[in-house]
Amino acid sequence: MICLIDSNVLVWWLAEPARLTKAVHELISDPETQIIVSEATVWEISNKIHAGRLRSVGESIHALLEELAAQDMALLLITLSQIKRTTTLPLHHQDPFDRLLIAQAMERQIPLIASDAKIKLYDLEVIW
């Protein structure tokens, strides 16, 4: 199974795994699951690290990328078609990072691992 992971879920996986549901923890732990991390997620988390608001996942974007590689998580590039798709989504969610993740999951037709109730309002598979 291939899944895209939301930013807060990734942070919890790396720094506070007790916050995850049992199902999500098992899914991410399963070697048969390929976890994909969007470049948007890396950008969002690295902004928070740089601002000093999120040291729990590393001291820099480099440390974060090393951790993702160590955990065999693949990066998902942002494409123009995904950006365009965000402009056609209903406005259930205003966060641009989350809207891009939603568009990416829809385009790739893969589940999105997310705890945000607003994401569940979209026509995609959400795992939490």
Backbone as JSON, one array per atom type, in Angstrom:
{
  "sequence": "MICLIDSNVLVWWLAEPARLTKAVHELISDPETQIIVSEATVWEISNKIHAGRLRSVGESIHALLEELAAQDMALLLITLSQIKRTTTLPLHHQDPFDRLLIAQAMERQIPLIASDAKIKLYDLEVIW",
  "N": [[0.84, -1.18, 0.0], [0.48, 2.24, -0.77], [0.82, 5.38, 0.72], [0.13, 8.81, 1.34], [1.41, 11.15, 3.64], [0.27, 13.41, 6.11], [1.46, 16.57, 7.39], [1.31, 17.05, 10.27], [0.9, 14.46, 11.19], [3.23, 13.21, 10.36], [5.1, 14.61, 11.95], [4.23, 13.77, 14.49], [4.73, 11.02, 14.22], [7.52, 11.03, 14.09], [8.28, 12.34, 16.47], [6.37, 12.2, 18.56], [5.0, 9.56, 18.86], [2.97, 8.38, 20.38], [0.72, 9.88, 20.04], [-0.51, 9.06, 17.77], [-3.11, 7.14, 16.17], [-3.8, 3.68, 16.85], [-4.18, 2.2, 14.52], [-3.0, 3.84, 12.55], [-0.35, 3.92, 13.45], [0.35, 1.22, 13.19], [0.05, 0.95, 10.41], [2.01, 2.72, 9.34], [4.27, 1.54, 10.43], [4.34, -0.88, 9.16], [6.24, -2.8, 6.98], [5.38, -3.25, 4.42], [4.03, -1.02, 3.65], [4.35, 1.86, 1.76], [5.38, 4.93, 2.56], [4.78, 8.16, 1.54], [6.1, 11.39, 1.35], [5.17, 14.63, 0.86], [6.73, 17.29, -0.95], [5.66, 19.66, -0.14], [5.04, 19.2, 2.52], [7.59, 18.87, 3.6], [8.51, 21.45, 3.16], [6.7, 22.95, 4.75], [7.24, 21.92, 7.36], [9.98, 22.46, 7.56], [9.94, 25.25, 7.54], [8.78, 25.73, 10.03], [10.72, 24.58, 11.7], [12.88, 26.28, 11.16], [11.85, 28.65, 12.19], [12.02, 28.11, 14.82], [10.0, 26.76, 16.09], [9.66, 24.06, 16.04], [11.55, 21.98, 16.97], [11.6, 19.35, 17.63], [11.75, 17.5, 15.58], [14.18, 17.74, 14.43], [17.1, 19.75, 13.7], [17.32, 21.1, 11.36], [16.4, 21.41, 7.86], [17.96, 19.61, 6.54], [18.52, 17.63, 8.45], [15.93, 16.66, 8.78], [15.4, 15.63, 6.18], [17.35, 13.64, 6.1], [16.37, 11.94, 8.1], [13.93, 11.15, 6.96], [14.89, 9.71, 4.76], [16.29, 7.7, 6.13], [14.16, 6.34, 7.19], [13.08, 5.29, 4.98], [11.21, 6.75, 3.51], [9.61, 8.13, 0.76], [9.97, 11.04, -1.35], [7.51, 13.21, -2.66], [7.18, 15.01, -5.49], [6.09, 18.34, -6.21], [3.71, 19.2, -8.59], [2.69, 21.15, -11.44], [0.12, 20.52, -12.32], [-1.04, 19.56, -9.97], [-1.02, 21.84, -8.39], [-2.77, 23.42, -9.9], [-5.06, 21.87, -9.54], [-5.7, 22.42, -6.89], [-7.05, 24.78, -7.08], [-9.55, 24.12, -7.9], [-10.75, 22.71, -5.95], [-13.3, 22.25, -3.46], [-13.93, 24.74, -0.93], [-13.57, 23.7, 1.69], [-11.37, 23.52, 3.3], [-8.88, 25.81, 4.24], [-6.13, 25.93, 4.5], [-3.19, 26.2, 2.66], [-1.13, 24.27, 2.39], [-2.35, 21.87, 3.22], [-4.4, 21.75, 1.31], [-2.9, 21.33, -0.98], [-1.81, 18.8, -0.41], [-4.17, 17.31, -0.4], [-4.92, 17.58, -3.1], [-2.73, 16.27, -4.26], [-3.02, 13.64, -3.25], [-5.48, 12.99, -4.37], [-4.89, 13.16, -7.14], [-2.94, 11.16, -7.42], [-4.43, 9.08, -6.57], [-4.33, 7.85, -4.02], [-4.42, 6.94, -0.52], [-4.64, 9.41, 2.1], [-2.94, 9.97, 5.0], [-4.17, 11.39, 7.76], [-5.22, 13.53, 10.44], [-6.91, 15.64, 10.52], [-10.13, 16.84, 10.58], [-11.37, 18.39, 8.62], [-10.19, 17.62, 6.25], [-11.37, 15.22, 5.74], [-13.7, 15.91, 4.53], [-13.4, 15.97, 1.84], [-13.39, 14.26, -1.34], [-11.77, 11.72, -1.06], [-9.71, 9.0, 0.09], [-9.19, 8.9, 3.47], [-7.07, 8.15, 6.09], [-7.15, 7.56, 9.46]],
  "CA": [[0.0, 0.0, 0.0], [1.16, 3.52, -0.82], [0.05, 6.41, 1.41], [0.69, 10.13, 1.54], [1.28, 11.46, 5.06], [0.09, 14.81, 6.44], [2.56, 17.14, 8.18], [1.23, 16.8, 11.72], [1.05, 13.02, 11.43], [4.66, 12.94, 10.24], [5.75, 15.12, 13.16], [3.9, 12.85, 15.59], [5.45, 9.76, 13.99], [8.94, 11.24, 14.39], [8.57, 12.91, 17.79], [5.36, 11.88, 19.58], [4.2, 8.48, 18.28], [1.81, 8.03, 21.22], [-0.44, 10.67, 19.59], [-1.11, 8.39, 16.61], [-4.04, 6.04, 16.44], [-3.17, 2.37, 16.72], [-4.23, 1.81, 13.11], [-2.0, 4.61, 11.81], [0.97, 3.46, 13.89], [0.58, -0.08, 12.55], [0.19, 1.16, 8.98], [3.32, 3.32, 9.06], [5.28, 0.57, 10.84], [4.3, -2.05, 8.27], [7.22, -2.68, 5.9], [4.68, -3.32, 3.13], [3.46, 0.3, 3.37], [5.27, 2.89, 1.27], [4.95, 6.26, 2.98], [5.25, 9.24, 0.68], [6.08, 12.7, 1.99], [5.13, 15.69, -0.13], [7.65, 18.42, -0.8], [4.93, 20.68, 0.6], [5.19, 18.86, 3.93], [8.97, 19.21, 3.96], [8.57, 22.91, 3.19], [5.97, 23.41, 5.93], [7.96, 21.54, 8.58], [11.26, 23.18, 7.62], [9.62, 26.62, 7.95], [8.57, 25.72, 11.49], [12.03, 24.34, 12.32], [13.65, 27.52, 11.01], [11.27, 29.65, 13.09], [12.25, 27.68, 16.2], [8.75, 26.24, 16.67], [9.52, 22.62, 15.86], [12.88, 21.36, 17.07], [11.46, 17.94, 17.97], [12.01, 16.63, 14.43], [15.52, 18.01, 13.92], [17.61, 21.12, 13.78], [17.36, 21.71, 10.04], [15.77, 20.65, 6.79], [18.88, 18.51, 6.22], [18.27, 16.56, 9.42], [14.63, 16.09, 8.45], [15.55, 14.81, 4.98], [18.11, 12.44, 6.48], [15.46, 11.06, 8.85], [12.99, 10.56, 6.0], [15.64, 8.7, 4.01], [16.57, 6.59, 7.04], [12.91, 5.6, 7.38], [12.68, 4.83, 3.64], [10.04, 7.51, 3.05], [9.89, 8.76, -0.54], [9.48, 12.4, -1.54], [6.59, 13.44, -3.76], [7.38, 16.33, -6.07], [4.9, 19.16, -6.48], [3.57, 19.44, -10.03], [1.79, 22.23, -11.82], [-1.25, 20.0, -12.37], [-1.53, 19.49, -8.59], [-1.29, 23.22, -7.98], [-4.01, 23.8, -10.59], [-6.17, 21.14, -8.93], [-6.08, 23.08, -5.63], [-7.97, 25.89, -7.38], [-10.87, 23.58, -8.22], [-11.27, 22.02, -4.77], [-14.21, 23.02, -2.59], [-13.2, 25.5, 0.1], [-13.74, 23.14, 3.03], [-10.13, 23.73, 4.04], [-8.21, 27.01, 3.76], [-4.67, 25.81, 4.59], [-2.66, 25.86, 1.34], [-0.36, 23.03, 2.44], [-3.31, 20.76, 3.24], [-5.08, 21.71, 0.02], [-1.99, 20.7, -1.93], [-1.77, 17.36, -0.09], [-5.44, 16.75, -0.87], [-4.82, 17.49, -4.56], [-1.77, 15.23, -4.59], [-3.62, 12.33, -2.98], [-6.51, 12.77, -5.39], [-4.26, 12.91, -8.43], [-2.26, 9.86, -7.37], [-5.44, 8.1, -6.14], [-3.79, 7.14, -2.87], [-4.95, 7.46, 0.75], [-3.91, 10.44, 2.84], [-2.96, 9.73, 6.45], [-4.39, 12.72, 8.33], [-6.16, 13.59, 11.56], [-7.71, 16.85, 10.35], [-11.51, 16.52, 10.2], [-11.73, 19.1, 7.39], [-9.7, 16.85, 5.1], [-12.33, 14.14, 5.49], [-14.82, 16.44, 3.76], [-13.07, 15.84, 0.42], [-13.64, 12.96, -1.95], [-10.56, 10.91, -1.09], [-9.59, 8.11, 1.24], [-8.4, 9.46, 4.58], [-6.82, 7.15, 7.13], [-6.81, 8.06, 10.78]],
  "C": [[0.88, 1.24, 0.0], [0.26, 4.56, -0.18], [0.85, 7.71, 1.46], [0.43, 10.51, 3.0], [1.2, 12.98, 5.26], [1.21, 15.27, 7.39], [2.48, 16.81, 9.66], [1.39, 15.32, 12.05], [2.53, 12.63, 11.32], [5.41, 13.41, 11.47], [5.48, 14.2, 14.34], [4.64, 11.53, 15.43], [6.91, 9.91, 14.42], [9.21, 11.62, 15.84], [7.61, 12.51, 18.9], [4.45, 10.74, 19.1], [2.99, 8.06, 19.11], [0.56, 8.8, 20.79], [-1.15, 10.03, 18.39], [-2.14, 7.36, 17.04], [-3.28, 4.72, 16.27], [-3.11, 1.95, 15.25], [-3.16, 2.54, 12.29], [-0.6, 4.15, 12.18], [1.31, 2.12, 13.21], [0.81, 0.07, 11.05], [1.57, 1.7, 8.63], [4.45, 2.34, 9.39], [5.39, -0.62, 9.89], [5.3, -1.88, 7.12], [6.6, -2.77, 4.5], [4.06, -1.97, 2.73], [4.56, 1.24, 2.91], [4.69, 4.24, 1.66], [5.61, 7.29, 2.09], [5.07, 10.56, 1.43], [6.14, 13.76, 0.89], [6.23, 16.72, 0.13], [6.98, 19.55, -0.03], [5.06, 20.45, 2.11], [6.6, 19.2, 4.41], [9.12, 20.72, 4.08], [7.9, 23.45, 4.45], [6.75, 23.12, 7.22], [9.28, 22.31, 8.68], [11.05, 24.65, 7.97], [9.45, 26.7, 9.46], [9.87, 25.46, 12.24], [12.84, 25.63, 12.31], [13.15, 28.62, 11.96], [11.43, 29.28, 14.56], [11.02, 27.1, 16.87], [8.63, 24.73, 16.61], [10.88, 21.94, 15.86], [12.79, 19.85, 17.32], [11.76, 17.0, 16.81], [13.37, 16.91, 13.79], [15.85, 19.48, 13.98], [17.58, 21.84, 12.44], [16.59, 20.85, 9.04], [16.66, 19.45, 6.43], [18.67, 17.33, 7.16], [16.94, 15.87, 9.13], [14.73, 15.17, 7.24], [16.34, 13.54, 5.25], [17.22, 11.45, 7.22], [14.46, 10.39, 7.91], [13.66, 9.47, 5.19], [15.92, 7.47, 4.87], [15.33, 5.71, 7.26], [12.32, 5.12, 6.05], [11.38, 5.48, 3.17], [10.43, 8.26, 1.78], [9.32, 10.17, -0.58], [8.59, 12.46, -2.77], [6.77, 14.87, -4.24], [6.05, 17.03, -6.27], [4.86, 19.44, -7.98], [2.58, 20.59, -10.27], [0.34, 21.74, -11.86], [-1.86, 19.89, -10.97], [-1.85, 20.88, -8.07], [-2.59, 23.69, -8.61], [-5.21, 23.13, -9.93], [-6.61, 21.8, -7.63], [-7.09, 24.2, -5.88], [-9.38, 25.41, -7.7], [-11.5, 22.84, -7.04], [-12.29, 22.88, -4.05], [-13.42, 23.67, -1.46], [-13.47, 25.01, 1.52], [-12.53, 23.47, 3.92], [-9.39, 24.91, 3.42], [-6.68, 26.88, 3.74], [-4.08, 25.38, 3.25], [-1.84, 24.57, 1.31], [-1.3, 21.82, 2.41], [-4.05, 20.64, 1.92], [-4.2, 21.05, -1.04], [-1.87, 19.2, -1.67], [-3.04, 16.66, -0.58], [-5.38, 16.56, -2.39], [-3.84, 16.39, -4.98], [-2.34, 13.83, -4.37], [-4.69, 12.0, -4.01], [-5.89, 12.4, -6.73], [-3.61, 11.53, -8.49], [-3.21, 8.71, -7.01], [-4.88, 7.2, -5.04], [-4.39, 7.74, -1.6], [-4.02, 8.52, 1.34], [-4.06, 10.12, 4.32], [-3.03, 11.1, 7.12], [-5.41, 12.66, 9.46], [-7.15, 14.75, 11.44], [-9.1, 16.52, 9.81], [-11.92, 17.21, 8.9], [-11.28, 18.33, 6.15], [-10.69, 15.74, 4.74], [-13.55, 14.6, 4.71], [-14.61, 16.31, 2.25], [-13.28, 14.41, -0.04], [-12.32, 12.21, -2.16], [-10.54, 10.02, 0.14], [-8.67, 8.74, 2.27], [-8.28, 8.37, 5.64], [-6.44, 7.89, 8.41], [-7.29, 7.07, 11.81]]
}
